[in-house]
Structures are given as structure tokens and as C-alpha cells.
């Protein structure tokens, strides 16, 4: 991938992560479902974010370390 493609992939990965986190803000989700159900949703979100980070963004950062916000 070239750098322009990497930047687009990074941006879309970050947007996907923000969208996943926003699930936790859905109409009183935490208070309207049981604790076990809410924890399962949180776990699913965490797993999805982890995959995006380790399987997608890490590929971008390996090739273009200057795009990694942690390394800035």
C-alpha cells in the first residue's frame, strides 16, 4: 500500500473504533439491560476494537510508523 492508502485505512479504522465505542452510549443501554448482558456487549466491543488495532492498524503502522499516534 502507498502512504495515501495507509492514511485512508488508518482514518477508517479510527472511525470504526469510535463507532464501536459509541454503542455504549445507546439510549441508556447500561441501565436498561442486565449487568451480564452489558458486560457481554462491552466485551464484544473490546474484542472488535482489539482486532482492528492488531490486525489492521498495526499493519499500517509497521509500514508507516509516522502514522502511529503513539509514536508521535
Buried (B, 14 or more C-beta within 10 A) or exposed (E): EEEEEBBEBBEEBEEBBEEBEEEEEEEEBBEEEEEEEBEEBBEEBEEBBEEBEEEBBEBBBEEBEEBBEEEE
